[in-house]
Amino acid sequence: MTRTIEIGSEEPGAPLASVENIGETGYSHVISLPILLGIFGALIALTGTTVAVTQFDLGPTWNLVVAMIVATVKASLVAAFFMHLLWDKRFNLLLLLSAVLFLVLFLGISVNDRSEYQNSIDAFNQAKDSAIAK
Amino acid sequence: MSHAHAEPVEHGNDMPDSLHDDAVHARNPMLAHHFDDPRHQFEAGKLGIWLFLVTEILFFAGLFCAYAIYRSQHPEVFRWAHHFLDWKLGAINTVILLASSLTAAWAVRCAQLGQKSGLVANIVLTIIFACGFLGIKYVEYSHKFHDGLLPGKYFAPVEEAWETPAFAHKHPESARLAHELAEYFAKNPVKTVSGASSNGNMAAAAGPVIVRPALAPEIEAKLRNPEVVGPLVDAGIIENPRWVAAEGLKRPAQAYAFFSIYFFMTGLHGVHVVAGIIVWLWLLRRTLRGDIGPRFFGPVDFGALYWHLVDLVWIYLFPLLYLVS
């Protein structure tokens, strides 16, 4: 139920926004209370889920993957509904996704690069330890 | 000319000096001079706040990158240190922040619909939730300070990970084994003898030798049981179950790094919460002054968008710091 409300109408004597004068021409979306409270309930339930999942040992990788998936679902709900992206201009969503893209590139390349040098670091530490032992 | 739009605009005498519509501005005291109408002003503000949020995400990305590198290189540090964090306090703070996001979004709705008392109530609730979040953070921080769980060179923990209630609750058998080993080490303090001992078989170059009596058979049995010894090895408390009698119980070499990351990530987030409270107080003042209404709700919308981003960061921080497995 996409309810867009006409706000800032410039016709003389036009009533201020109310739930009645809704139309597709308005410039901002008013979120309905059932959606607002429903999303909050879903976020609380997902928080419970992410805590409950830690009780099961899926191995270190999968526990982290599941936790990140649940966190991303929560983040998407906040972004889509609380942050109005579902009804906003798509350009705002594009901005958010571009930030996420560069975040992923930044983390991915950095972690990969760091892993490449781990052998050299271990060798250095070993050489240092044996030098101190002598 | 076939393209009507390409015709040059002639500036005749009947053109006004400016396209500025004084009547629109007279009806909208909150409409800044350089905007045509409230919609123009709102969309400029919206683009501005989204661009700011992009820079905020990349700002936090630096710390998330540090986290990702340390966790991938030193998983034992995170398995050792997360026992010092109370996941229940983290979960309560998550719920508090989600509730504040609800009231922030609700405040935007009230502003759009001109519900002034609802707007005031939601802003006040958001500020109360934000203060509650900081209050719990204060309790957590003061415990960390008291227990020496601090970043870098200030790291001087008063207890080891296996001594924490969280570790004992999660791995009771492993915690018992660690306590038994600690008791054994206390009863048999390290005595070193020179490598060139009376024992003729000992090579002279072997260096100092730790001499301790043999471990009790039941401790030896536990050290061979991967289910009991596994969590201790994973957390870097036992380096090698075969040599634990000689090596003793350990702590990951870079355990302090977890608390550097913890304090910088939650600290930067906390600074954002404080900034958010200031923004909400400013919005409360403007609301009480009568600035905010259906024709001018941009500031509440943009403040709420910033507040939701603070919530988004915490949504990731909570599992990454408190729910390490």
Interface residues (C-beta under 8 A of the other chain):
Chain A: I5 I7 G8 E10 L16 A17 S18 V19 Y27 S28 V30 I31 L33 L36 L37 I39 F40 L43 I44 T47 T50 V51 T54 D57 P60 N63 L64 A67 M68 V70 A71 K74 A75 V78 A79 F81 F82 M83 H84 D88 K89 F91 N92 L95 L96 S98 A99 V100 F102 L103 F106 L107 S110 V111 R114 S115 Q118 A133
Chain B: V24 R27 N28 D37 P38 R39 F42 E43 K46 L47 W50 L51 L53 V54 I57 L58 A61 F64 C65 A68 I69 S72 Q73 P75 W87 A91 T94 V95 L98 A99 S101 L102 A104 A105 W106 V108 R109 Q112 L113 G114 G207 G293 P294 R295 F297 D301 A304 L305 H308 D311 L312 I315 Y316 F318 P319 L320 L323 S325
